[in-house]
Amino acid sequence: LRSIDYQVGRTGAVTPVANLDPVPLSGTTVKRASLHNLDQMRQLDIRIGDYVYVEKGGEIIPKITGVELSERGKDVTVPVFPDRCPDCGTPLVRDDGEARFFCPNTDGCPTQIMGKLVHFISRKAMNVMAGDATIEQLYGLGLVKTPADLYSLTREDLLRLEGWKDRSAERFLSSLEASKAVPFGHVLFAIGIRHVGETTAKSL
């Protein structure tokens, strides 16, 4: 284990992610693995510099399952979980019964805002033809901050994006128009309410 990054998700949850020496596992080379939350880190009694066991949950997502204490050297360091959001600096909160710490700055934390927008346009949500890089540019230019802002974009706005020409703009605007016809379950999922996933949204 070389280091730990603390990532902010679209719900504001802060997830520790371990950076590892590359290791072949189930057909891929794994360099990063989730540590889930502070409780998990404490349970594993993990240190930066430790040798760790990694497996793939459901054969997809790598996770650390244990530490080889017999290999622990004297130069390991205890990781320090942040008390402020790594992105916007807001003090983190932890609700009763929650395992994770959250950044409460839902309307001002750039990573959360962009994460929500990327989720909103995803295939299982509103299915708009765009990706992370497009959202990052639109947000950076101050053109979008909420999902509703996407529907006010003009062709002229889109042509300000790096590498965008008429055809790209037309395709994006057409897919935005088509998104207005998705089933309401998709809209509910797209809004990104905590604990409301794709299946729950469909049921509701």
MIROSE-237071 format. One record per residue: x, y, z of N, C-alpha, C in turn; residue in three letters. Coordinates in steps of 0.001 Angstrom, whole numbers, plus 500000, padded with zeros to 6 digits. Example, Ala and Ser with C-alpha at 12.3 -4.5 7.8 and 13.67 -1.06 7.14 Angstrom:
BEGIN
513190494310507800512300495500507800513200496700507800Ala/512850497750507080513670498940507140512900500030507870Ser/
// end
This chain:
BEGIN
500861498813500000500000500000500000500893501230500000Leu/500819502031498916501703503185498765501124504483499349Arg/499821504677499162499187505906499663497669505718499647Ser/496952506694500203495482506648500213494942507993499731Ile/494055507935498739493340509137498281491959509151498928Asp/491425510336499146490083510462499714489201511148498674Tyr/488268510378498118487456510858496995486062511262497454Gln/485579512370496892484224512847497196483288512381496091Val/482203511705496469481228511234495489480119512244495272Gly/479199511909494379478112512847494052477156513058495218Arg/477103512100496169476228512269497343476954512997498468Thr/478249513294498246479035513950499291479817512972500150Gly/479584511658499951480301510653500731481785510678500383Ala/482629510611501416484078510596501213484567509150501353Val/485171508639500274485621507243500240487139507177500142Thr/487776506436501068489221506248500958489547505200499888Pro/490492505520499020490908504598497957492410504367498062Val/492791503100498158494194502738498324494918502692496991Ala/496114503256496951496999503158495785498041502077496069Asn/498086501067495209498897499883495454499986499706494402Leu/501024498940494759501928498450493724501090497588492792Asp/501251497710491470500418496945490525500500495436490778Pro/499342494786490732499291493332490941498267492715489984Val/498630491597489287497651490946488403496591490220489224Pro/495321490426488852494218489815489602493028489582488675Leu/492625488334488526491455487969487707491480488620486318Ser/492624488580485675492692489047484289492970490522484091Gly/493096491277485183493434492706485038494574493051485995Thr/495182494213485780496219494700486693495571495706487639Thr/495627495403488923494986496253489937496021497194490553Val/495695498505490542496571499505491152495857500276492262Lys/494506500166492263493716500896493261492642499984493830Arg/492312500178495093491276499358495726490553500179496784Ala/489246499956496907488440500711497866488706500246499299Ser/488714501232500211488786500921501643487454501246502323Leu/486478501655501532485082501877501954484890503053502916His/485404502965504152485157504034505124486167503943506275Asn/486088504894507206487024504949508330486934503698509203Leu/485709503218509458485536502020510292486283500826509700Asp/486180500687508365486867499587507682488387499721507831Gln/488885500944507718490326501184507865490789500802509267Met/489982501154510261490337500824511655490254499330511906Arg/489229498698511328489052497255511499490247496485510922Gln/490735496961509761491892496324509125493199496697509831Leu/493162497780510643494360498311511304495444498565510259Asp/495043499237509193495913499387508020496897500538508183Ile/498086500375507585499120501402507594499627501607506168Arg/500059502823505875500681503075504576502065502428504606Ile/502335501564503640503573500791503632503331499326503953Gly/502095498993504378501741497599504671501648496766503398Asp/501834495436503553501495494479502503500060494036502772Tyr/499219494093501739497787493829501935497273492741500993Val/496148492149501384495459491171500548494340491882499790Tyr/494260491591498489493244492230497647492435491156496937Val/491114491364496862490289490475496033489245491322495326Glu/488602490733494333487585491468493582486205491090494085Lys/485460492084494573484080491864494998483206491662493782Gly/482552490509493702481722490228492529482535490166491259Gly/483827489868491398484751489760490257484914491075489499Glu/484536492199490116484638493479489404485468494500490192Ile/485004494847491395485626495947492139486672495426493126Ile/487938495840492978488970495391493920488758495988495313Pro/488965495149496336488865495649497707489938494985498561Lys/490382495699499582491393495165500490490684494367501578Ile/491119493132501765490435492253502724491265491959503974Thr/492556492300503933493380492023505105494775492596504970Gly/495498492578506095496871493073506162497771491928506620Val/498925491768505970499887490746506390500809491373507445Glu/500418491210508715501133491875509802502578491393509945Leu/502843490154509531504212489630509654505185490367508736Ser/504631491074507729505467491816506781505566493306507144Glu/504928493700508254504896495130508597506280495613509041Arg/506784496643508346508094497204508688507966498343509688Gly/509116498911510035509127499991511025508790501345510404Lys/508857501414509068508656502705508402507211502936507947Asp/506256502122508432504850502325508046504288503535508783Val/503258504159508193502626505316508846501119505112508954Thr/500545505622510036499102505513510256498388506545509384Val/497443506118508533496732507097507690495826507989508526Pro/495718509237508108494857510190508819493650510519507948Val/492459510119508395491233510412507650490955511911507768Phe/490643512585506649490439514045506700489199514429507517Pro/489252515603508163488069516098508865487366517187508051Asp/487984517518506888487382518494505974487306517896504583Arg/486380518395503779486217517899502411487505518123501618Cys/488047517069500975489273517229500197489112518167499006Pro/487871518457498621487628519307497456487344520755497842Asp/486368520965498738485952522343499029486337522827500432Cys/486856521921501275487327522338502603486261522439503678Gly/485016522082503350483933522137504337484119521026505383Thr/483900521323506695484017520270507713483062519105507407Pro/483577517882507509482772516699507208481830516375508364Leu/480711515735508049479742515317509067479492513815508929Val/479054513220510039478718511795510024477413511617510778Arg/476359511250510060475047511084510683475008509817511523Asp/474128509810512539473948508610513365473561507435512485Asp/474216506319512701473889505117511931474569505045510579Gly/475288506112510191475995506118508907477447505697509116Glu/477959504881508191479362504462508279480280505504507650Ala/479725506298506741480564507229505978480466508656506480Arg/481546509394506221481547510832506444481084511510505152Phe/480364512621505308479828513340504155480237514804504184Phe/480403515363502984480553516813502852479149517388502721Cys/478717518250503656477341518772503619477137519909502614Pro/478221520336501953478148521494501049477617521068499676Asn/476378520577499645475823519983498422475719520972497258Thr/475518522255497553475322523243496487476587524008496122Asp/477697523747496849478900524523496586480161523699496377Gly/480069522387496548481244521523496399481347521084494932Cys/482361521564494183482441521290492746482376519811492373Pro/483061518961493137483063517526492810481668516935492920Thr/480929517328493975479553516844494136478662517338493009Gln/478782518613492691477937519208491642478170518504490309Ile/479445518328489943479749517677488660479361516202488686Met/479546515554489835479161514148489972477671513950489766Gly/476874514872490309475408514790490152475001514998488691Lys/475694515916488033475386516184486627475749514990485748Leu/476907514383486012477330513201485246476342512065485459Val/475885511892486709474888510852487004473575511139486270His/473173512398486269471905512801485646471856512442484165Phe/472981512646483466472980512409482008473316510963481635Ile/473634510109482627474079508741482329473000507927481621Ser/473433506831481016472555506019480161471311505518480898Arg/471480505059482147470338504523482894469476505620483521Lys/469947506861483404469165507997483910468517508711482721Ala/469017509900482355468381510658481274468935510337479882Met/470036509584479847470609509101478579470923510244477599Asn/471672511231478094472100512348477255473495512030476715Val/473730512326475442475002511980474812476101512959475214Met/476712512684476366477827513499476857478519512707477960Ala/479709513163478345480447512459479387481066513403480388Gly/481960512861481201482594513630482274483289514894481755Asp/484029514746480642484808515874480119483905517029479698Ala/482746516690479100481793517727478678481237518463479896Thr/480840517695480922480296518309482148481339519202482804Ile/482578518738482819483660519513483434483838520857482726Glu/483782520827481400483916522071480627482723522993480848Gln/481518522424480798480305523231480976480292523892482356Leu/480702523130483373480752523668484740481853524727484850Tyr/483005524419484268484135525349484326483829526692483673Gly/482999526674482622482622527918481935481440528619482606Leu/480928527997483676479802528593484398478469528447483678Gly/478392527490482746477161527310481955476140526408482647Leu/476611525471483475475666524612484204476100524430485646Val/475103524407486531475360524109487944474317523119488458Lys/473161523085487797472095522141488169471647521405486897Thr/471007520243487044470501519544485853469588520406484990Pro/468798521272485623467876522130484869468640523037483898Ala/469860523449484291470657524336483439470991523700482094Asp/471073522366482058471385521674480803470361522001479725Leu/469101522139480155468006522348479196467899523794478720Tyr/468765524659479245468798526057478780469982526309477854Ser/470816525276477641472003525457476798471617525731475348Leu/472386526599474726472155526917473309473316526377472461Thr/473100526394471166474157525961470242475404526830470430Arg/475208528110470635476330529046470824477119528701472086Glu/476395528325473162477066527913474407477980526718474143Asp/477438525736473424478165524484473193479384524682472293Leu/479301525628471381480432525879470482481608526532471202Leu/481391526944472461482480527480473281483345526352473850Arg/482824525116473805483562523983474355484716523601473430Leu/485809523198474039487009522832473289486745521640472374Glu/487031521834471081486887520739470125485474520525469604Gly/484514521338470051483130521162469613482851521954468342Trp/482171521279467405481745521925466156480224521791466061Lys/479659522278464955478201522266464765477591520886464988Asp/478231519857464421477647518513464494477576518017465942Arg/478648518243466716478668517829468133477543518518468899Ser/477399519816468647476371520602469336474975520095468980Ala/474741519822467696473434519338467257473089517986467897Glu/474075517092467930473844515767468527473497515884470005Arg/474226516754470706473980516950472133472580517520472371Phe/472226518545471599470902519173471770469778518203471410Leu/469998517355470402468987516350470023468793515330471135Ser/469907514897471747469780513898472821469148514517474070Ser/469375515811474283468708516512475395467198516535475165Leu/466802516823473936465373516860473589464758515475473758Glu/465466514445473311464973513063473421464852512627474880Ala/465698513186475749465681512796477163464378513188477858Ser/463665514142477278462395514582477873461326513496477788Lys/461603512463476994460610511401476808460935510125477592Ala/462003510147478425462337508920479164461257508648480215Val/461063507367480612460075507043481649460396507774482955Pro/459365508045483754459581508846484962460516508172485970Phe/460550506830485957461486506114486833462921506539486586Gly/463238506791485315464580507254484951464851508652485509His/463823509501485463463956510871485982464217510835487480Val/463456509998488191463592509870489643464990509369490003Leu/465490508403489241466838507880489451467881508956489139Phe/467632509727488076468577510755487624468785511859488659Ala/467725512179489416467809513250490419468855512931491487Ile/469075511632491725470155511230492628469840511355494105Gly/468632510975494499468262510983495923469021509853496615Ile/469608510145497770470363509126498486469470507924498831Arg/469964506735498626469269505459498871468211505130497814His/468025506003496809467074505688495735467862505311494485Val/468061504006494309468764503502493132467807503247491986Gly/468304502607490972467524502367489765466260501553490038Glu/466403500460490802465266499573491096464213500262491959Thr/464672500960493013463744501670493906462989502750493140Thr/463724503473492291463089504533491496461993503970490618Ala/462244502801490012461257502152489142460028501751489947Lys/460263501194491142459145500777492014458292501951492444Ser/458971503049492841458225504237493267457396504806492144Leu/
// end
